[in-house]
Amino acid sequence: MTTDGRTLAQALRVLTDGADLGAFRAANPGLRVRLVAQREEFDGSLQHALLLKGPDGSTVSLSWSPDLGLPWPLRGVHRAGEHLLLRVNGVETPVARAVACLDFVWDERGVADRLVTDCLVREALEEEPEPISDAELQRATDAFRRARGLLTGAETRAWMERNHLSHAELEELVAVEASVARLRSRIAAGRVEDWFAAHGHDLDVVRLARAVLVPGTPLTGDGFLGDVERAFARGLAVPGETFVAARRRELVAELGEEAAGVVMSAAPGTLAGPFPTDRGELTVKVLAVEPAVLDDAVRGLVEREIFAGWIERRRSAAKIEWFWGTAERTGNVPGNQPER
């Protein structure tokens, strides 16, 4: 990346004189700009750096600290307590142990994936912030409470106490959630209709009566629900929901493309199956099949799909470093390949 002296001088004024960061971004649309602040644990001082990333991926970093600031050898010094995530009855869990238990030891990648996604989202929000007004924050807080069944002030306070959250921390949590929603809408803007035209059939809905039975359990055909009741009474049916609504993509994930196609193309009243699952043999009665319509609910699903694709593209180009375990184990984590 080639950055002229005038651009660097403007960037330096952002750091030293508090010049408008938004105006600097607007004046340099070809640059991805991040203002990074770090609180030094040693003395509590605040250090700033401005990262300027060009179209070719190269980055210029400008940092500044006031006179009599913390000496360079002491920057980045951490207190021992920083490495702890949890203490229960005096038993301490370091961050490294927590990450290992949550994902790598137990072979569950979900938390690690969410941590990486959180970093990528925060990077995007630092480059292009999504400011939230007081009115938007209040609406987001109300939605946050409804989603968790916190319908009264007493329930909300009890939930905050149980999760050790202050009012300010709750507001910060909600603001982050609202900012991510705004970012998701921005990423998907102008692309929802095209995505739906190409992939909308994956969101078609089928309404089913279903039962998972012990292999070999006969269905007499005189009534699906009656057969299921008798099978359950004899211990031949697995407990679970009987009436469900599922989208095509959910059926594909559970049964595979071929079986899902059989169910989605069946006429109402048709019995389909049995299909092998890890719990037994699934038999379904198709009650209705509804083509997806681009209403508000489906639009939200499409925005999430577009956003997930955007995250995956950023992830594939990201430099991911895990600071836990040995260097050898960290280096073997999928997606954490050294830069060349």
PEFENKA-V626285 format. One record per residue. N is the residue number from 1. RES is the residue in one small letter. OMEGA is omega in whole degrees, 0 to 359 (* if undefined). Layout:
n->N res->RES omega->OMEGA
n->N res->RES omega->OMEGA
This chain:
n->1 res->m omega->176
n->2 res->t omega->180
n->3 res->t omega->184
n->4 res->d omega->184
n->5 res->g omega->180
n->6 res->r omega->179
n->7 res->t omega->179
n->8 res->l omega->179
n->9 res->a omega->177
n->10 res->q omega->180
n->11 res->a omega->180
n->12 res->l omega->178
n->13 res->r omega->175
n->14 res->v omega->181
n->15 res->l omega->191
n->16 res->t omega->186
n->17 res->d omega->180
n->18 res->g omega->178
n->19 res->a omega->186
n->20 res->d omega->180
n->21 res->l omega->179
n->22 res->g omega->179
n->23 res->a omega->178
n->24 res->f omega->178
n->25 res->r omega->181
n->26 res->a omega->181
n->27 res->a omega->182
n->28 res->n omega->185
n->29 res->p omega->180
n->30 res->g omega->182
n->31 res->l omega->167
n->32 res->r omega->190
n->33 res->v omega->175
n->34 res->r omega->173
n->35 res->l omega->185
n->36 res->v omega->177
n->37 res->a omega->179
n->38 res->q omega->176
n->39 res->r omega->181
n->40 res->e omega->181
n->41 res->e omega->186
n->42 res->f omega->183
n->43 res->d omega->179
n->44 res->g omega->180
n->45 res->s omega->183
n->46 res->l omega->178
n->47 res->q omega->182
n->48 res->h omega->172
n->49 res->a omega->177
n->50 res->l omega->181
n->51 res->l omega->180
n->52 res->l omega->183
n->53 res->k omega->182
n->54 res->g omega->181
n->55 res->p omega->181
n->56 res->d omega->178
n->57 res->g omega->179
n->58 res->s omega->187
n->59 res->t omega->170
n->60 res->v omega->180
n->61 res->s omega->175
n->62 res->l omega->178
n->63 res->s omega->182
n->64 res->w omega->173
n->65 res->s omega->183
n->66 res->p omega->177
n->67 res->d omega->182
n->68 res->l omega->176
n->69 res->g omega->182
n->70 res->l omega->179
n->71 res->p omega->182
n->72 res->w omega->182
n->73 res->p omega->182
n->74 res->l omega->180
n->75 res->r omega->180
n->76 res->g omega->177
n->77 res->v omega->183
n->78 res->h omega->172
n->79 res->r omega->183
n->80 res->a omega->182
n->81 res->g omega->179
n->82 res->e omega->183
n->83 res->h omega->180
n->84 res->l omega->175
n->85 res->l omega->190
n->86 res->l omega->171
n->87 res->r omega->181
n->88 res->v omega->180
n->89 res->n omega->178
n->90 res->g omega->178
n->91 res->v omega->186
n->92 res->e omega->176
n->93 res->t omega->176
n->94 res->p omega->179
n->95 res->v omega->181
n->96 res->a omega->179
n->97 res->r omega->181
n->98 res->a omega->180
n->99 res->v omega->180
n->100 res->a omega->181
n->101 res->c omega->186
n->102 res->l omega->187
n->103 res->d omega->194
n->104 res->f omega->179
n->105 res->v omega->184
n->106 res->w omega->175
n->107 res->d omega->175
n->108 res->e omega->186
n->109 res->r omega->188
n->110 res->g omega->184
n->111 res->v omega->179
n->112 res->a omega->178
n->113 res->d omega->180
n->114 res->r omega->178
n->115 res->l omega->178
n->116 res->v omega->179
n->117 res->t omega->179
n->118 res->d omega->178
n->119 res->c omega->182
n->120 res->l omega->179
n->121 res->v omega->179
n->122 res->r omega->176
n->123 res->e omega->180
n->124 res->a omega->181
n->125 res->l omega->175
n->126 res->e omega->180
n->127 res->e omega->179
n->128 res->e omega->183
n->129 res->p omega->175
n->130 res->e omega->183
n->131 res->p omega->181
n->132 res->i omega->179
n->133 res->s omega->179
n->134 res->d omega->180
n->135 res->a omega->178
n->136 res->e omega->179
n->137 res->l omega->179
n->138 res->q omega->179
n->139 res->r omega->179
n->140 res->a omega->178
n->141 res->t omega->179
n->142 res->d omega->179
n->143 res->a omega->178
n->144 res->f omega->180
n->145 res->r omega->180
n->146 res->r omega->182
n->147 res->a omega->181
n->148 res->r omega->178
n->149 res->g omega->181
n->150 res->l omega->189
n->151 res->l omega->179
n->152 res->t omega->177
n->153 res->g omega->180
n->154 res->a omega->179
n->155 res->e omega->180
n->156 res->t omega->179
n->157 res->r omega->179
n->158 res->a omega->178
n->159 res->w omega->179
n->160 res->m omega->179
n->161 res->e omega->180
n->162 res->r omega->181
n->163 res->n omega->176
n->164 res->h omega->179
n->165 res->l omega->172
n->166 res->s omega->179
n->167 res->h omega->180
n->168 res->a omega->180
n->169 res->e omega->176
n->170 res->l omega->178
n->171 res->e omega->179
n->172 res->e omega->179
n->173 res->l omega->180
n->174 res->v omega->180
n->175 res->a omega->178
n->176 res->v omega->180
n->177 res->e omega->180
n->178 res->a omega->179
n->179 res->s omega->178
n->180 res->v omega->178
n->181 res->a omega->178
n->182 res->r omega->178
n->183 res->l omega->180
n->184 res->r omega->179
n->185 res->s omega->179
n->186 res->r omega->181
n->187 res->i omega->185
n->188 res->a omega->185
n->189 res->a omega->177
n->190 res->g omega->184
n->191 res->r omega->186
n->192 res->v omega->184
n->193 res->e omega->180
n->194 res->d omega->179
n->195 res->w omega->182
n->196 res->f omega->179
n->197 res->a omega->183
n->198 res->a omega->189
n->199 res->h omega->186
n->200 res->g omega->180
n->201 res->h omega->177
n->202 res->d omega->181
n->203 res->l omega->173
n->204 res->d omega->185
n->205 res->v omega->172
n->206 res->v omega->177
n->207 res->r omega->191
n->208 res->l omega->157
n->209 res->a omega->188
n->210 res->r omega->177
n->211 res->a omega->174
n->212 res->v omega->186
n->213 res->l omega->173
n->214 res->v omega->181
n->215 res->p omega->178
n->216 res->g omega->180
n->217 res->t omega->183
n->218 res->p omega->170
n->219 res->l omega->186
n->220 res->t omega->178
n->221 res->g omega->180
n->222 res->d omega->178
n->223 res->g omega->186
n->224 res->f omega->183
n->225 res->l omega->177
n->226 res->g omega->177
n->227 res->d omega->182
n->228 res->v omega->179
n->229 res->e omega->180
n->230 res->r omega->179
n->231 res->a omega->180
n->232 res->f omega->179
n->233 res->a omega->180
n->234 res->r omega->180
n->235 res->g omega->183
n->236 res->l omega->178
n->237 res->a omega->181
n->238 res->v omega->178
n->239 res->p omega->179
n->240 res->g omega->180
n->241 res->e omega->178
n->242 res->t omega->180
n->243 res->f omega->182
n->244 res->v omega->169
n->245 res->a omega->184
n->246 res->a omega->175
n->247 res->r omega->183
n->248 res->r omega->184
n->249 res->r omega->178
n->250 res->e omega->176
n->251 res->l omega->178
n->252 res->v omega->180
n->253 res->a omega->183
n->254 res->e omega->191
n->255 res->l omega->186
n->256 res->g omega->186
n->257 res->e omega->185
n->258 res->e omega->181
n->259 res->a omega->178
n->260 res->a omega->178
n->261 res->g omega->178
n->262 res->v omega->182
n->263 res->v omega->185
n->264 res->m omega->181
n->265 res->s omega->183
n->266 res->a omega->177
n->267 res->a omega->177
n->268 res->p omega->182
n->269 res->g omega->183
n->270 res->t omega->169
n->271 res->l omega->179
n->272 res->a omega->181
n->273 res->g omega->2
n->274 res->p omega->176
n->275 res->f omega->180
n->276 res->p omega->173
n->277 res->t omega->181
n->278 res->d omega->179
n->279 res->r omega->183
n->280 res->g omega->181
n->281 res->e omega->183
n->282 res->l omega->172
n->283 res->t omega->183
n->284 res->v omega->169
n->285 res->k omega->182
n->286 res->v omega->180
n->287 res->l omega->179
n->288 res->a omega->174
n->289 res->v omega->185
n->290 res->e omega->175
n->291 res->p omega->180
n->292 res->a omega->176
n->293 res->v omega->184
n->294 res->l omega->174
n->295 res->d omega->184
n->296 res->d omega->182
n->297 res->a omega->180
n->298 res->v omega->177
n->299 res->r omega->177
n->300 res->g omega->178
n->301 res->l omega->180
n->302 res->v omega->178
n->303 res->e omega->179
n->304 res->r omega->178
n->305 res->e omega->179
n->306 res->i omega->180
n->307 res->f omega->179
n->308 res->a omega->177
n->309 res->g omega->178
n->310 res->w omega->178
n->311 res->i omega->182
n->312 res->e omega->178
n->313 res->r omega->178
n->314 res->r omega->180
n->315 res->r omega->182
n->316 res->s omega->180
n->317 res->a omega->186
n->318 res->a omega->170
n->319 res->k omega->185
n->320 res->i omega->181
n->321 res->e omega->176
n->322 res->w omega->181
n->323 res->f omega->177
n->324 res->w omega->177
n->325 res->g omega->179
n->326 res->t omega->180
n->327 res->a omega->182
n->328 res->e omega->181
n->329 res->r omega->179
n->330 res->t omega->181
n->331 res->g omega->181
n->332 res->n omega->180
n->333 res->v omega->178
n->334 res->p omega->178
n->335 res->g omega->181
n->336 res->n omega->181
n->337 res->q omega->181
n->338 res->p omega->178
n->339 res->e omega->178
n->340 res->r omega->*
